[in-house]
């Protein structure tokens, strides 16, 4: 792998690839508050529409409804209960509940904006001339001479174990618009992924 790190083991290669498709170290768990806020700020400053499937849209909408109508009232009740524990300046339960409320509100803001920017894509109408949302892309890692498939998806559809990566991820952004035969360099935290597009197909 050369300039990507001090080793070239399969574990190191997988780790770097995973960070390229999902830079958040908690991508297959709960999102960190900082990540949620940073994403919200980026979206808020952008006019880009966000492609997603109807299934992905409905999944995110269900998450938002649960946060607003179940999770937020529960935290509000916890805050009310914590107020009864005494001096708020030394009330750990109150501080924890208020922090949880702030984290949840950040996630709600994130989802609200994402859904507001979304547009539904019918995958049956997609062209395979160039890499785009909803398509499957086979690439060759030019450094280690290994092939890998990626499916570019929108929010609510990502599954990194199945190589379904967000179109807004570093690899997704690097591949969008490319044709078969094109080569691309994807910046990652410890170097660059050099990829060549071998095949574009419907997923």
C-alpha positions in Angstrom: 0.0 0.0 0.0 3.0 2.3 0.1 2.2 5.7 1.3 -1.0 4.7 3.0 0.7 3.5 6.1 3.5 1.5 7.6 2.0 -1.9 6.8 0.3 -3.6 3.9 -1.7 -6.3 5.7 -5.3 -7.1 4.7 -6.5 -5.7 8.0 -4.9 -2.3 7.3 -6.2 -2.3 3.8 -9.8 -3.0 5.0 -9.5 -0.4 7.7 -8.5 2.3 5.2 -11.2 1.3 2.7 -13.8 1.4 5.5 -12.7 4.9 6.5 -13.0 6.0 2.8 -16.6 4.7 2.5 -17.6 5.8 6.0 -15.2 8.3 7.7 -17.3 8.3 10.9 -15.7 5.5 13.1 -19.2 4.8 14.4 -20.8 4.4 11.0 -22.3 1.0 11.8 -23.4 2.2 15.3 -24.8 5.4 16.8 -23.6 8.6 15.2 -21.4 10.9 17.3 -22.9 14.3 18.2 -20.0 16.1 16.5 -20.5 14.2 13.3 -24.2 14.9 13.2 -23.7 18.6 13.8 -21.0 18.8 11.1 -23.2 17.0 8.6 -26.0 19.3 9.4 -23.9 22.4 8.9 -22.6 21.1 5.5 -26.1 20.3 4.3 -27.4 23.6 5.5 -24.8 25.5 3.6 -25.4 23.4 0.4 -28.1 23.6 -2.2 -27.5 20.1 -3.5 -30.4 17.8 -3.7 -30.0 14.3 -2.1 -31.0 11.3 -4.2 -32.6 8.4 -2.4 -35.0 5.6 -3.0 -38.6 5.6 -1.7 -37.7 2.9 0.7 -34.7 4.9 2.0 -36.9 8.0 2.4 -39.6 6.1 4.3 -37.0 4.6 6.6 -35.5 8.0 7.5 -39.0 9.5 8.0 -39.9 6.7 10.4 -36.7 7.4 12.3 -37.5 11.1 12.5 -41.1 10.4 13.7 -39.8 8.1 16.5 -37.2 10.7 17.6 -39.8 13.5 17.7 -42.8 11.7 19.2 -41.1 9.0 21.4 -37.5 9.8 22.2 -37.8 13.6 22.7 -40.8 13.3 25.1 -39.0 10.6 27.0 -35.9 12.8 27.5 -38.1 15.8 28.4 -39.6 13.6 31.2 -36.1 12.6 32.4 -35.1 16.3 32.6 -38.3 17.1 34.6 -37.5 14.2 37.0 -33.9 15.2 37.3 -34.9 18.8 38.4 -36.4 17.2 41.5 -33.0 15.8 42.6 -31.8 19.1 44.1 -29.2 21.7 43.1 -28.9 21.8 39.3 -25.3 22.9 39.6 -24.4 19.5 41.0 -27.0 17.4 39.4 -25.3 14.8 37.2 -28.7 13.3 36.1 -29.9 16.7 34.9 -26.7 17.4 33.0 -26.8 14.0 31.3 -30.4 14.4 30.3 -29.8 17.9 28.9 -26.8 16.6 26.9 -28.9 13.8 25.5 -31.6 16.2 24.5 -29.0 18.3 22.6 -27.7 15.3 20.8 -31.1 14.1 19.8 -32.1 17.6 18.6 -29.0 17.7 16.4 -30.0 14.3 14.9 -33.5 15.6 14.3 -32.2 18.7 12.6 -30.0 16.5 10.4 -32.8 14.2 9.4 -35.3 17.1 8.8 -32.9 18.8 6.4 -31.9 15.6 4.6 -35.6 14.7 4.0 -36.2 18.3 2.9 -33.4 18.1 0.3 -34.4 14.6 -0.9 -35.7 13.6 -4.2 -36.9 10.1 -5.1 -35.0 8.2 -7.9 -36.6 5.4 -9.8 -33.8 2.9 -10.2 -35.4 1.3 -13.3 -34.7 4.5 -15.3 -31.0 4.8 -14.5 -28.4 4.9 -17.2 -25.2 2.9 -16.8 -23.1 5.2 -19.1 -21.6 6.9 -16.0 -21.4 6.2 -12.3 -24.4 7.6 -10.5 -26.7 7.0 -7.6 -28.2 3.5 -7.4 -25.7 1.9 -9.6 -23.2 -0.9 -8.9 -19.6 -0.1 -9.7 -16.8 -2.6 -10.0 -13.4 -1.0 -9.5 -9.8 -2.2 -9.5 -7.5 -1.0 -6.7 -4.4 0.0 -8.8 -2.0 -0.4 -5.8 -3.0 -3.9 -4.6 -4.5 -5.2 -7.9 -7.8 -6.3 -6.2 -11.3 -5.8 -7.6 -14.2 -4.6 -5.4 -17.9 -3.8 -6.0 -19.6 -0.7 -4.5 -23.3 0.2 -4.7 -23.9 4.0 -4.4 -26.9 4.7 -2.2 -28.6 7.6 -0.4 -29.2 8.2 3.3 -31.1 5.4 5.0 -29.9 2.8 2.5 -26.2 2.4 3.5 -24.9 -1.0 4.6 -21.1 -1.1 4.7 -20.9 -4.8 5.3 -22.7 -5.2 1.9 -20.6 -2.5 0.2 -23.6 -0.2 -0.1 -21.9 3.1 0.4 -23.3 6.7 0.6 -23.0 8.6 -2.6 -21.6 11.5 -0.4 -18.8 9.3 1.0 -15.2 9.9 -0.3 -15.3 6.9 -2.6 -18.8 7.8 -3.8 -17.9 11.4 -4.5 -14.8 10.2 -6.4 -16.6 7.8 -8.6 -19.7 9.8 -9.5 -19.7 10.8 -13.1 -16.9 8.5 -14.1 -17.1 6.1 -17.1 -15.7 2.6 -17.6 -11.9 2.9 -18.0 -11.6 6.1 -16.0 -9.2 6.3 -13.1 -9.7 8.2 -9.9 -7.7 9.1 -6.8 -9.7 9.2 -3.6 -8.1 11.1 -0.7 -8.3 9.2 2.6 -6.8 10.0 6.0 -3.5 8.2 5.5 -3.0 8.5 1.7 -4.8 8.0 -1.5 -6.9 5.2 -3.0 -6.2 4.8 -6.7 -9.1 3.2 -8.4 -10.0 2.2 -12.0 -13.7 1.8 -13.1 -14.1 -1.6 -14.6 -17.9 -2.0 -14.9 -21.1 -0.1 -14.2 -24.4 -1.9 -13.8 -27.7 -1.8 -12.2 -27.8 -3.1 -8.6 
